[in-house]
Amino acid sequence: MTNLPDTLSRGEVADIRERYLTISQDSRYGHFVRIPQRICRCLDYFSVAASRVAIRERLHSYYLFIGVVDELIDSTRIEAGREILGRFDNRIPCFDQETMQSPARLAAEVLKCHIGADIYATALAKLKQLYRAVVRERNSTTISAYIEERKVVGRLTAELSYFLMRPLFEADRGDLCRFLEDVGEVGCLIDSVIDLRTDDRLGLLSFSPTLKDHLKLATITLREGIRVTLKHPRLFGLFLEAVGDNVLDQLRSISSARKRPGVMPILETHSDTSRATAEGLASVAWTKP
């Protein structure tokens, strides 16, 4: 992990790295931390010249942050997201004891280290815009409104990932940005197809999906997924790999939850399949768990 403040001692840096590594190895965020590598493969497809190491590290901090905050929102309350975003009002990273004891706070501070001063204000504005979309999604009272907000969440998550990478590119790549937004939209829809029933059971929806609603969501997801795949057939294998990884991650999370004493499997199942607030992060090729 690079980009940490120079004012930190070696011991503090070692502690931050250890705690951050522990969070990133949590099975609940496995699909999120695998997103950067898939995006790098898409950069190869688009022949984008940039340091893959730098991009992976920057995107790792972003998508892990998305995953941790997403899980926090789903397991506590929607306002928790606004509280974490408040930490970005101070651009200077803070790694005090309170931060080190909270995965969401630590993830936020590490992400701040990867956002340059020249793009910080815009990045913060985009994060707040993404959070507002998540709130609207949670408050959607019909399947149509829900689907539209899921699309917005997917596109915004992907757009922000491009924005964070852009300073590392030699030139602007609008084609790549549009591609990421397209697959981000489909990725969020795929995630919803998988999670809608669980989200309803956990009270995370403002409406009760009917069979017709499930069919409508699946139909739109399939149509949009085919559209993106036909535009980029060479990436079909990557898309398929990600969807399979998504399903397998959900099965692994259920198994892991059942092995944890004192933990209700249904709660852990949703934590491991929480919506990409990201995720987010953010495409057919890298959908969340």
C-alpha positions as semicolon CSV with decimal commas, in nm:
position;residue;x (nm);y (nm);z (nm)
1;M;0,000;0,000;0,000
2;T;0,149;0,331;-0,110
3;N;0,020;0,690;-0,097
4;L;0,003;0,701;0,284
5;P;0,106;1,035;0,443
6;D;0,479;1,080;0,499
7;T;0,408;1,207;0,849
8;L;0,318;0,857;0,968
9;S;0,578;0,652;1,155
10;R;0,687;0,311;1,031
11;G;0,489;0,149;1,309
12;E;0,175;0,340;1,219
13;V;0,213;0,253;0,851
14;A;0,261;-0,115;0,938
15;D;-0,052;-0,111;1,156
16;I;-0,259;0,057;0,885
17;R;-0,141;-0,191;0,625
18;E;-0,216;-0,487;0,849
19;R;-0,567;-0,369;0,934
20;Y;-0,641;-0,273;0,575
21;L;-0,521;-0,612;0,451
22;T;-0,745;-0,785;0,705
23;I;-1,047;-0,595;0,575
24;S;-0,964;-0,664;0,211
25;Q;-0,931;-1,037;0,284
26;D;-1,278;-1,052;0,439
27;S;-1,491;-1,281;0,227
28;R;-1,773;-1,025;0,230
29;Y;-1,565;-0,799;0,006
30;G;-1,399;-1,061;-0,212
31;H;-1,589;-0,964;-0,527
32;F;-1,508;-0,597;-0,475
33;V;-1,133;-0,642;-0,447
34;R;-1,132;-0,854;-0,764
35;I;-1,288;-0,575;-0,969
36;P;-0,965;-0,379;-1,032
37;Q;-0,794;-0,672;-1,203
38;R;-1,089;-0,717;-1,437
39;I;-1,090;-0,348;-1,520
40;C;-0,721;-0,372;-1,604
41;R;-0,802;-0,649;-1,850
42;C;-1,051;-0,413;-2,010
43;L;-0,782;-0,146;-2,028
44;D;-0,579;-0,396;-2,229
45;Y;-0,880;-0,447;-2,456
46;F;-0,905;-0,070;-2,513
47;S;-0,525;-0,037;-2,547
48;V;-0,500;0,217;-2,267
49;A;-0,143;0,304;-2,172
50;A;-0,108;0,341;-1,793
51;S;0,061;0,176;-1,497
52;R;-0,147;-0,128;-1,413
53;V;0,003;-0,142;-1,063
54;A;-0,101;0,215;-0,987
55;I;-0,448;0,161;-1,131
56;R;-0,506;-0,161;-0,939
57;E;-0,403;0,000;-0,612
58;R;-0,620;0,307;-0,666
59;L;-0,924;0,108;-0,774
60;H;-0,869;-0,140;-0,491
61;S;-0,907;0,143;-0,238
62;Y;-1,217;0,269;-0,417
63;Y;-1,402;-0,058;-0,457
64;L;-1,314;-0,182;-0,109
65;F;-1,455;0,144;0,025
66;I;-1,772;0,092;-0,181
67;G;-1,809;-0,263;-0,049
68;V;-1,749;-0,179;0,316
69;V;-1,986;0,118;0,316
70;D;-2,248;-0,078;0,123
71;E;-2,240;-0,350;0,385
72;L;-2,255;-0,092;0,663
73;I;-2,562;0,074;0,511
74;D;-2,744;-0,255;0,458
75;S;-2,666;-0,387;0,806
76;T;-2,736;-0,065;1,001
77;R;-2,915;0,234;0,850
78;I;-2,904;0,440;0,532
79;E;-2,778;0,748;0,719
80;A;-2,452;0,566;0,797
81;G;-2,340;0,640;0,443
82;R;-2,377;1,013;0,491
83;E;-2,177;0,996;0,813
84;I;-1,888;0,820;0,640
85;L;-1,897;1,066;0,349
86;G;-1,860;1,343;0,605
87;R;-1,504;1,227;0,662
88;F;-1,416;1,346;0,311
89;D;-1,495;1,705;0,405
90;N;-1,145;1,713;0,553
91;R;-0,904;1,627;0,273
92;I;-0,622;1,543;0,517
93;P;-0,624;1,169;0,603
94;C;-0,677;1,085;0,969
95;F;-0,569;0,752;1,116
96;D;-0,656;0,799;1,482
97;Q;-0,777;0,522;1,713
98;E;-1,141;0,577;1,619
99;T;-1,056;0,535;1,252
100;M;-0,850;0,221;1,307
101;Q;-1,136;0,051;1,489
102;S;-1,386;0,100;1,207
103;P;-1,350;-0,076;0,868
104;A;-1,564;0,190;0,698
105;R;-1,368;0,482;0,844
106;L;-1,035;0,318;0,763
107;A;-1,143;0,243;0,406
108;A;-1,252;0,606;0,366
109;E;-0,920;0,743;0,489
110;V;-0,718;0,511;0,264
111;L;-0,928;0,614;-0,036
112;K;-0,861;0,980;0,046
113;C;-0,489;0,906;0,011
114;H;-0,549;0,805;-0,352
115;I;-0,743;1,116;-0,456
116;G;-0,521;1,399;-0,575
117;A;-0,582;1,761;-0,478
118;D;-0,663;1,851;-0,839
119;I;-0,963;1,617;-0,854
120;Y;-1,062;1,597;-0,486
121;A;-1,354;1,842;-0,493
122;T;-1,506;1,680;-0,801
123;A;-1,455;1,329;-0,662
124;L;-1,632;1,426;-0,339
125;A;-1,922;1,575;-0,535
126;K;-1,954;1,253;-0,734
127;L;-1,947;1,041;-0,416
128;K;-2,229;1,249;-0,270
129;Q;-2,422;1,219;-0,596
130;L;-2,381;0,841;-0,578
131;Y;-2,504;0,833;-0,219
132;R;-2,815;1,034;-0,312
133;A;-2,887;0,781;-0,586
134;V;-2,859;0,498;-0,332
135;V;-3,107;0,677;-0,106
136;R;-3,351;0,720;-0,396
137;E;-3,311;0,352;-0,479
138;R;-3,393;0,255;-0,121
139;N;-3,702;0,478;-0,130
140;S;-3,831;0,352;-0,466
141;T;-4,192;0,237;-0,434
142;T;-4,226;0,059;-0,770
143;I;-4,011;-0,186;-0,964
144;S;-3,980;0,064;-1,250
145;A;-3,844;0,336;-1,025
146;Y;-3,615;0,084;-0,855
147;I;-3,472;-0,035;-1,186
148;E;-3,403;0,319;-1,302
149;E;-3,219;0,405;-0,981
150;R;-3,017;0,082;-0,999
151;K;-2,907;0,187;-1,345
152;V;-2,806;0,528;-1,213
153;V;-2,610;0,372;-0,925
154;G;-2,423;0,143;-1,164
155;R;-2,335;0,421;-1,407
156;L;-2,226;0,663;-1,134
157;T;-2,010;0,400;-0,965
158;A;-1,839;0,320;-1,294
159;E;-1,802;0,685;-1,391
160;L;-1,625;0,759;-1,063
161;S;-1,388;0,466;-1,114
162;Y;-1,292;0,614;-1,452
163;F;-1,253;0,958;-1,297
164;L;-1,010;0,819;-1,039
165;M;-0,806;0,643;-1,309
166;R;-0,804;0,932;-1,555
167;P;-0,500;1,118;-1,407
168;L;-0,295;0,804;-1,474
169;F;-0,381;0,801;-1,846
170;E;-0,186;0,977;-2,118
171;A;-0,510;1,108;-2,271
172;D;-0,881;1,115;-2,208
173;R;-1,065;0,797;-2,315
174;G;-1,432;0,875;-2,351
175;D;-1,493;0,538;-2,518
176;L;-1,363;0,358;-2,210
177;C;-1,575;0,572;-1,978
178;R;-1,891;0,500;-2,177
179;F;-1,810;0,129;-2,177
180;L;-1,761;0,123;-1,800
181;E;-2,089;0,307;-1,749
182;D;-2,276;0,064;-1,975
183;V;-2,147;-0,245;-1,801
184;G;-2,185;-0,076;-1,462
185;E;-2,554;-0,033;-1,533
186;V;-2,597;-0,395;-1,635
187;G;-2,387;-0,516;-1,343
188;C;-2,615;-0,348;-1,091
189;L;-2,918;-0,502;-1,260
190;I;-2,763;-0,849;-1,249
191;D;-2,689;-0,799;-0,882
192;S;-3,052;-0,703;-0,822
193;V;-3,177;-1,014;-1,001
194;I;-2,971;-1,218;-0,754
195;D;-3,051;-1,016;-0,441
196;L;-3,405;-0,881;-0,485
197;R;-3,576;-1,157;-0,289
198;T;-3,327;-1,135;-0,003
199;D;-3,345;-0,756;0,006
200;D;-3,722;-0,777;0,034
201;R;-3,698;-1,029;0,317
202;L;-3,456;-0,804;0,506
203;G;-3,674;-0,498;0,467
204;L;-3,433;-0,310;0,241
205;L;-3,699;-0,227;-0,018
206;S;-3,984;0,024;-0,005
207;F;-4,211;-0,207;-0,206
208;S;-4,293;-0,577;-0,212
209;P;-4,183;-0,729;-0,545
210;T;-4,439;-0,945;-0,722
211;L;-4,365;-1,226;-0,964
212;K;-4,433;-0,979;-1,244
213;D;-4,174;-0,743;-1,094
214;H;-3,913;-1,019;-1,084
215;L;-3,984;-1,106;-1,447
216;K;-3,963;-0,741;-1,552
217;L;-3,626;-0,700;-1,381
218;A;-3,490;-1,021;-1,534
219;T;-3,614;-0,928;-1,883
220;I;-3,461;-0,580;-1,878
221;T;-3,135;-0,717;-1,736
222;L;-3,112;-0,982;-2,008
223;R;-3,188;-0,731;-2,283
224;E;-2,929;-0,480;-2,164
225;G;-2,673;-0,752;-2,101
226;I;-2,709;-0,886;-2,455
227;R;-2,676;-0,535;-2,595
228;V;-2,345;-0,474;-2,417
229;T;-2,212;-0,820;-2,502
230;L;-2,289;-0,781;-2,872
231;K;-2,098;-0,453;-2,875
232;H;-1,793;-0,618;-2,717
233;P;-1,804;-0,991;-2,796
234;R;-1,433;-1,038;-2,721
235;L;-1,507;-0,963;-2,356
236;F;-1,782;-1,223;-2,326
237;G;-1,552;-1,461;-2,140
238;L;-1,466;-1,193;-1,888
239;F;-1,833;-1,109;-1,839
240;L;-1,920;-1,476;-1,787
241;E;-1,632;-1,523;-1,545
242;A;-1,753;-1,232;-1,334
243;V;-2,114;-1,350;-1,319
244;G;-1,997;-1,697;-1,218
245;D;-1,770;-1,544;-0,955
246;N;-2,066;-1,346;-0,828
247;V;-2,282;-1,654;-0,782
248;L;-2,001;-1,861;-0,627
249;D;-1,915;-1,580;-0,387
250;Q;-2,274;-1,578;-0,267
251;L;-2,261;-1,953;-0,203
252;R;-1,929;-1,917;-0,019
253;S;-2,069;-1,639;0,197
254;I;-2,368;-1,852;0,296
255;S;-2,139;-2,140;0,391
256;S;-1,910;-1,909;0,585
257;A;-2,200;-1,753;0,775
258;R;-2,330;-2,092;0,884
259;K;-1,990;-2,177;1,030
260;R;-1,974;-1,860;1,241
261;P;-2,110;-1,918;1,593
262;G;-2,376;-1,674;1,705
263;V;-2,436;-1,530;1,358
264;M;-2,768;-1,553;1,178
265;P;-2,697;-1,690;0,826
266;I;-2,966;-1,476;0,665
267;L;-2,797;-1,156;0,783
268;E;-2,455;-1,265;0,672
269;T;-2,595;-1,379;0,339
270;H;-2,719;-1,033;0,264
271;S;-2,402;-0,868;0,387
272;D;-2,211;-1,072;0,136
273;T;-2,451;-0,991;-0,143
274;S;-2,507;-0,628;-0,062
275;R;-2,581;-0,405;-0,357
276;A;-2,303;-0,233;-0,538
277;T;-2,338;0,120;-0,410
278;A;-2,159;0,088;-0,580
279;E;-2,014;-0,180;-0,707
280;G;-2,081;-0,052;-0,810
281;L;-1,839;-0,111;-0,877
282;A;-1,980;-0,196;-1,155
283;S;-2,036;-0,408;-1,460
284;V;-2,129;-0,740;-1,607
285;A;-1,760;-0,816;-1,587
286;W;-1,723;-0,726;-1,222
287;T;-2,060;-0,742;-1,055
288;K;-2,076;-0,747;-0,681
289;P;-2,118;-1,072;-0,492
